[in-house]
Every structure is written in structure tokens, then in C-alpha cells.
């Protein structure tokens, strides 16, 4: 299965917002400062001028709330709901719209789409354990944004913005432990080498958020078995001439929270492996003209096992690759974004088995 798409757009960027404040002091401080956002129109602009309903959660807020993952952060955003499903994914609700795999919400990492699961369309399963230590801020736009971003941005978008070398300036090792046998080891490194900035992060996490169920769909009682074992590595290299390279590798082994049919079992299992690659150039071309060009490839390899009376196994690999170029023309009163993108999507090696017997797909 191969799908190709081309997106052409020329969009005037206007600007307005509704930022998130935790205290009155934070609000007063924010009003005194000039706050800039990226996600509303794909270019840096003052939040006071953006036309989108946008919420910002910065690094200081994330520290104060003690968030464990991106879902803990999103729970603090007005108008967004997070709910736990009975299988491997959590569900995001924006403006009353909720689907099983949250495929109507576009999730970005520094502007790079994380919706790599082409079969289900969502990103919540593949990147549920993205390290919180690497996140500098999260920008949430509530409402459709497909004219700027294309597919998935139906009800809203979430842009995770990572820390750069200047935000870290050295090495930070974080060790965490907690209930449900949770253990987290994170190594964050960032350094400025003259014309080149290097940011690196490696994160390992294990946990078992077991919950007691008094009576499942079959009338049985017992505990769920959502074991999680994940590894995430991230590398970013930025040069002052505008060239940059971003790599991210994520591997997660996950047990079901409840069971596909709301029946307790220990056979449900999900193995997901994701690799992201982006090489780009972002710079000023001439006076008030900026360019951002990139090539990218994302690979998502998944093996799921479901106990629904019979053991159903679904294996597949998705590949998404493309090229995109944006030109931004701006002056004191106006900003125009014009761009072109080409993307090819493939689903490969799709296999379905029932009780270990291969069936046609």
C-alpha cells in the first residue's frame, strides 16, 4: 500500500491567544513580557497577535506540576481531556472530539509530525514515553489547522518543543523511582561548539501500573498488566549557517491496561519501534525573506498481540518520507507563508495471524 500527496499553500498569517497561567504572579509577569509562539502560523510571532486559541506550558510550569509524561502536561490544558483506553493508547479529546487512536490530533516534535502510525493515524501509542526532561515547552492549538499542517490537524495540534544546547550547557543525569515499580534513567547533554550546537538525550523507563479490577466484562476479578519497558534516544545538531540534523529512536514494549474486550488477560502485548530522521536548512535569504527546507523519513514497526478469545497478532511497518520547503515574507504589518511539500506513505510487511495461523490481509 503506497499513498503519495502534494500540498501547496500560500497563507497570510495573522495572530490572538489564550495562554495558561498557574498563578496571578505568573499572569502579571507574562503581561509584562513579550511571549512568542511558533505553532499557530509555523513562524515565530507574538502570542498577542496570533489568531489561534493557543496554550503554552513552559519548562517552569512543567517542573512545578511534576509531570511524568506528556499526558500529565496536557491534563492541565483547559479544553483538553485525557482518558485511558483499555489497550495500549491513551485518548486525547479536543473540543469534544475523541477517537480511539486520537488520529484527529496532530502531534509534532519541533514541527515534525509524530503521527507515524499510518494504519491508525495517531501518535499517542508510538510516543507515549517521550522523555519529559527534554521538553522545553509545549504549544497546544485548539481547533483545525490542516490548511497549514495538512493531515491529522482536524481538531487541534500539539507541538512539543525540545531544549537546545544553550538551555542545557553541560550534562544532567536524572534518576527517578516511584510506585508501580517505576524506574527512570535520563542523560541529557547540550553544548555549544562555536558554530555548532549539539544536543543529546537518552532515556530508559520501566514501570508496571497495575490496577485492581473488581469485575471485568466476564465477571472475573484481578489486576491489569500494563508493563512498560521503553528506550528513547535523541540527537540534534544545529549549525549557525542554518543547517540542522535531528534523529530520534524510540522503542517501547507495553502490556495492555485492561484487555481488548474489557476482559483481564496477560496475553495482550505491544512492541513498537520508531525512527525519525530530518535534515534541513533554515535561514534568512534576503532582508524580509526566510526559507525553511527539509527532507525527512519516519519508520514505524509494530507487533501487536490481542487476546479476544483467540490470540490475534497484527504486524506491520509504515514508512513516511518527504520533502518540504517554506518561504516567509514579512514586514511590520503583514506576514505571508508560501510553501510546497511532497510526501510518500507506505504500509509494508502487513501480517495477521489468528492462533499463530496466518490469514489474508
C-alpha positions as CSV (number, residue, x, y, z in Angstrom):
1,X,0.0,0.0,0.0
2,X,1.5,3.3,-1.1
3,X,0.0,6.8,-0.8
4,X,1.5,10.0,-2.2
5,X,0.5,13.5,-1.6
6,X,1.5,17.0,-2.6
7,X,0.5,20.1,-0.6
8,X,0.7,23.6,-1.9
9,X,-0.2,26.6,0.2
10,X,0.0,30.3,0.4
11,X,-1.4,31.6,3.7
12,X,-1.4,35.0,5.3
13,X,-0.5,34.7,8.9
14,X,-2.5,36.9,11.3
15,X,-2.4,36.4,15.1
16,X,-4.5,36.1,19.3
17,X,-4.4,33.7,22.1
18,X,-5.3,32.3,25.5
19,X,-2.1,31.3,27.4
20,X,-2.1,29.2,30.5
21,X,-1.2,30.8,33.8
22,X,-0.8,29.0,37.1
23,X,-0.8,32.0,39.5
24,X,-1.6,35.7,39.5
25,X,2.1,36.5,39.6
26,X,2.7,34.4,36.5
27,X,-0.1,36.2,34.7
28,X,1.3,39.6,35.6
29,X,4.8,38.5,34.6
30,X,3.5,37.2,31.3
31,X,1.7,40.5,30.6
32,X,5.0,42.4,31.1
33,X,7.0,40.2,28.7
34,X,6.8,39.6,25.0
35,X,5.9,35.9,24.5
36,X,6.4,34.3,21.2
37,X,4.9,31.2,19.7
38,X,5.6,29.0,16.6
39,X,2.8,26.6,16.2
40,X,-0.1,29.0,15.3
41,X,1.3,30.0,11.9
42,X,4.5,28.0,11.6
43,X,6.7,31.1,12.1
44,X,7.8,32.9,15.3
45,X,5.3,35.6,16.2
46,X,4.0,37.4,19.3
47,X,1.2,35.5,21.1
48,X,-0.7,38.8,21.4
49,X,-1.2,38.8,17.6
50,X,-1.9,35.2,16.8
51,X,-5.5,34.4,15.6
52,X,-5.4,30.8,17.1
53,X,-6.6,29.6,20.5
54,X,-3.2,28.6,21.8
55,X,-2.0,27.5,25.2
56,X,1.7,27.5,26.3
57,X,3.1,25.3,29.0
58,X,6.8,26.3,29.6
59,X,9.6,24.5,31.3
60,X,9.0,26.2,34.7
61,X,5.3,25.1,34.7
62,X,6.3,21.5,33.8
63,X,8.7,21.5,36.8
64,X,6.2,22.8,39.2
65,X,3.5,20.4,38.2
66,X,5.8,17.4,38.5
67,X,4.7,15.9,35.2
68,X,5.7,12.3,34.5
69,X,4.9,12.4,30.7
70,X,3.3,14.5,28.0
71,X,-0.2,13.3,29.0
72,X,0.3,14.8,32.5
73,X,1.1,18.1,30.9
74,X,-1.9,18.0,28.6
75,X,-4.2,17.3,31.5
76,X,-3.6,20.9,32.7
77,X,-4.7,22.5,29.5
78,X,-8.3,23.9,29.5
79,X,-10.5,22.3,26.9
80,X,-8.4,19.1,26.6
81,X,-9.3,15.7,28.1
82,X,-7.1,12.7,28.6
83,X,-8.7,9.3,29.1
84,X,-7.2,5.8,29.4
85,X,-8.2,3.2,26.9
86,X,-8.5,-0.5,27.6
87,X,-5.5,-1.3,25.3
88,X,-2.2,0.4,24.5
89,X,-3.1,4.0,23.9
90,X,-4.4,7.0,25.8
91,X,-7.1,9.1,24.1
92,X,-7.0,12.9,23.6
93,X,-10.2,14.9,23.5
94,X,-10.2,18.4,22.0
95,X,-13.4,20.4,21.6
96,X,-15.5,17.3,22.4
97,X,-13.9,15.2,19.6
98,X,-12.4,11.9,20.7
99,X,-11.4,8.8,18.7
100,X,-9.7,5.6,19.7
101,X,-6.2,6.5,18.4
102,X,-6.5,10.3,18.6
103,X,-5.8,10.5,14.8
104,X,-7.6,13.8,14.5
105,X,-5.0,15.5,16.7
106,X,-1.6,16.3,15.1
107,X,1.3,15.8,17.5
108,X,4.6,17.5,16.5
109,X,8.2,17.3,17.7
110,X,9.8,20.7,16.9
111,X,7.4,20.9,13.9
112,X,8.0,17.3,12.8
113,X,4.9,15.1,12.7
114,X,4.8,12.2,15.2
115,X,1.7,10.7,13.6
116,X,3.7,7.9,12.1
117,X,1.2,5.1,12.6
118,X,-0.3,5.2,9.1
119,X,-2.7,2.3,9.8
120,X,-4.4,4.0,12.8
121,X,-3.2,7.6,12.2
122,X,-2.4,8.5,15.8
123,X,0.8,9.3,17.7
124,X,-0.2,8.6,21.3
125,X,0.9,4.9,21.2
126,X,4.3,5.5,19.5
127,X,5.5,8.4,21.7
128,X,3.7,8.0,25.0
129,X,7.0,7.8,26.8
130,X,8.9,10.7,25.2
131,X,11.2,12.0,28.0
132,X,9.9,14.9,29.9
133,X,13.5,16.1,30.7
134,X,14.0,17.0,27.1
135,X,10.9,19.2,26.8
136,X,11.4,22.9,26.9
137,X,7.7,23.9,26.2
138,X,4.5,22.6,24.8
139,X,2.3,24.7,22.5
140,X,-1.3,23.5,22.1
141,X,-3.5,24.9,19.4
142,X,-7.2,24.1,19.8
143,X,-9.2,24.0,16.5
144,X,-8.5,22.9,12.9
145,X,-5.0,23.7,11.4
146,X,-5.0,21.5,8.3
147,X,-4.5,24.4,6.0
148,X,-1.1,24.9,7.5
149,X,-0.1,21.4,8.5
150,X,-2.1,19.0,6.4
151,X,-3.5,15.7,7.6
152,X,-4.4,14.9,11.2
153,X,-4.7,18.5,12.4
154,X,-8.5,18.3,12.4
155,X,-9.4,19.2,16.0
156,X,-6.1,20.6,17.1
157,X,-2.3,20.2,17.3
158,X,0.3,19.7,20.0
159,X,3.8,20.9,19.3
160,X,6.5,19.6,21.7
161,X,9.5,21.9,21.6
162,X,12.8,20.4,22.8
163,X,15.6,22.0,24.7
164,X,18.6,23.2,22.8
165,X,22.3,23.2,23.8
166,X,22.0,26.8,25.2
167,X,19.2,25.6,27.5
168,X,21.4,22.8,29.0
169,X,25.1,23.9,28.7
170,X,26.5,20.7,30.1
171,X,25.3,17.3,31.3
172,X,22.3,16.5,33.5
173,X,21.7,13.0,34.9
174,X,18.2,12.3,36.3
175,X,17.3,9.2,38.3
176,X,13.6,8.6,39.3
177,X,11.8,5.9,41.2
178,X,8.3,5.6,42.4
179,X,5.2,3.5,42.8
180,X,4.2,0.7,40.4
181,X,7.9,-0.3,40.2
182,X,8.7,2.8,38.2
183,X,12.4,3.3,37.3
184,X,13.7,6.1,35.0
185,X,17.2,6.9,34.0
186,X,17.8,10.0,31.8
187,X,21.0,11.5,30.5
188,X,20.8,15.0,28.9
189,X,23.7,16.7,27.2
190,X,24.0,20.0,25.5
191,X,27.0,22.0,24.4
192,X,27.9,24.9,22.1
193,X,31.0,24.2,20.0
194,X,31.4,27.5,18.3
195,X,29.4,27.3,15.1
196,X,27.7,24.0,16.0
197,X,25.3,23.2,18.8
198,X,24.9,19.6,20.0
199,X,22.0,18.2,22.0
200,X,21.8,14.6,23.0
201,X,19.4,12.7,25.3
202,X,18.9,9.0,26.2
203,X,16.1,7.8,28.4
204,X,15.2,4.4,29.8
205,X,12.0,3.7,31.7
206,X,10.3,0.6,33.2
207,X,7.1,0.5,35.1
208,X,4.0,-1.6,35.9
209,X,1.0,0.5,36.7
210,X,-1.1,-2.5,38.0
211,X,-4.7,-1.7,38.9
212,X,-7.2,-4.0,40.7
213,X,-10.4,-4.7,38.8
214,X,-13.3,-6.0,40.9
215,X,-15.2,-7.4,37.9
216,X,-14.3,-7.3,34.3
217,X,-16.6,-7.9,31.3
218,X,-16.6,-11.7,32.0
219,X,-17.2,-11.2,35.8
220,X,-13.6,-12.1,36.7
221,X,-11.6,-10.0,39.2
222,X,-7.9,-9.4,39.3
223,X,-5.2,-6.9,38.3
224,X,-4.3,-5.4,35.0
225,X,-0.8,-6.0,33.5
226,X,0.4,-2.8,31.8
227,X,4.1,-3.4,31.9
228,X,6.1,-0.7,30.1
229,X,9.7,-1.0,29.0
230,X,11.0,1.8,26.8
231,X,14.1,3.3,25.4
232,X,14.3,6.8,23.8
233,X,17.4,8.4,22.2
234,X,17.5,11.9,20.7
235,X,20.2,13.7,18.7
236,X,20.1,17.3,17.4
237,X,23.0,19.1,15.6
238,X,22.5,22.7,14.6
239,X,25.0,24.9,12.7
240,X,25.0,28.7,12.6
241,X,24.8,28.6,8.8
242,X,21.2,27.2,9.1
243,X,21.9,23.5,8.5
244,X,20.5,21.1,11.1
245,X,20.0,17.4,11.7
246,X,17.5,15.7,14.0
247,X,17.4,12.0,14.9
248,X,15.0,10.2,17.3
249,X,14.8,6.5,18.1
250,X,12.1,5.1,20.3
251,X,11.4,1.5,21.3
252,X,8.5,0.6,23.6
253,X,7.2,-2.7,25.0
254,X,3.8,-2.3,26.5
255,X,1.2,-4.6,28.2
256,X,-2.5,-3.9,27.9
257,X,-4.2,-1.8,30.6
258,X,-7.4,-3.8,30.6
259,X,-7.8,-6.1,27.7
260,X,-9.2,-5.6,24.2
261,X,-12.6,-6.9,25.2
262,X,-12.6,-5.4,28.7
263,X,-11.6,-8.9,29.9
264,X,-8.5,-9.3,32.1
265,X,-5.7,-11.2,30.5
266,X,-1.9,-11.4,30.4
267,X,-1.6,-12.2,26.6
268,X,-2.1,-8.7,25.2
269,X,1.3,-7.2,24.2
270,X,2.6,-4.4,22.0
271,X,6.1,-3.9,20.6
272,X,6.7,-0.6,18.8
273,X,9.9,0.7,17.3
274,X,10.1,4.2,15.7
275,X,12.9,6.0,13.9
276,X,12.7,9.7,12.9
277,X,15.2,11.5,10.6
278,X,15.1,15.1,9.5
279,X,17.8,17.1,7.6
280,X,17.0,20.7,7.0
281,X,18.1,24.3,6.3
282,X,16.6,27.3,8.0
283,X,17.9,30.8,7.4
284,X,17.3,34.3,6.2
285,X,17.5,34.6,2.4
286,X,17.3,38.3,1.9
287,X,16.1,41.1,4.2
288,X,12.5,40.1,5.0
289,X,12.5,36.7,3.2
290,X,13.2,33.5,5.2
291,X,13.4,29.9,4.0
292,X,12.9,26.6,5.7
293,X,13.6,23.4,3.6
294,X,13.8,19.9,4.9
295,X,13.8,16.2,3.9
296,X,12.6,13.5,6.3
297,X,11.9,9.9,6.8
298,X,10.0,8.1,9.5
299,X,9.8,4.4,10.1
300,X,7.3,2.8,12.5
301,X,7.5,-1.0,13.1
302,X,4.8,-2.6,15.3
303,X,3.8,-6.0,16.5
304,X,0.6,-6.3,18.5
305,X,-0.9,-9.3,20.2
306,X,-4.6,-9.3,21.3
307,X,-6.5,-11.9,23.3
308,X,-10.1,-11.8,22.1
309,X,-10.9,-15.5,22.8
310,X,-8.4,-16.3,20.1
311,X,-4.8,-14.8,20.0
312,X,-4.8,-12.3,17.2
313,X,-1.4,-10.9,16.1
314,X,-1.0,-7.9,13.8
315,X,2.4,-7.0,12.5
316,X,3.2,-4.1,10.0
317,X,5.7,-1.5,9.2
318,X,5.0,2.0,8.0
319,X,7.4,4.3,6.1
320,X,6.7,8.0,5.6
321,X,9.2,10.2,3.7
322,X,9.1,13.6,2.0
323,X,10.4,17.0,1.3
324,X,9.1,20.4,2.2
325,X,10.0,24.0,1.6
326,X,8.5,27.1,3.1
327,X,9.1,30.8,2.2
328,X,8.1,33.5,4.6
329,X,7.7,37.1,3.5
330,X,7.2,39.6,6.3
331,X,7.2,43.3,7.1
332,X,5.9,45.4,10.0
333,X,2.3,44.8,9.2
334,X,2.0,41.6,7.2
335,X,3.3,38.1,7.0
336,X,2.8,35.7,4.1
337,X,3.8,32.0,4.2
338,X,4.1,30.1,0.9
339,X,5.2,26.5,0.6
340,X,5.2,23.2,-1.2
341,X,5.6,19.7,0.1
342,X,5.7,16.2,-1.3
343,X,5.2,13.1,0.8
344,X,5.1,9.4,0.2
345,X,3.5,6.9,2.6
346,X,3.8,3.1,2.6
347,X,2.5,0.3,4.7
348,X,4.7,-2.8,4.3
349,X,5.1,-6.3,5.6
350,X,1.5,-6.5,6.9
351,X,0.8,-9.8,8.6
352,X,-2.2,-11.0,10.5
353,X,-2.3,-14.3,12.5
354,X,-5.0,-16.0,14.5
355,X,-3.7,-18.6,17.0
356,X,-0.4,-18.4,15.1
357,X,-2.0,-19.2,11.7
358,X,-1.5,-16.5,9.0
359,X,-4.7,-15.2,7.5
360,X,-5.1,-12.9,4.4
361,X,-4.8,-9.2,5.0
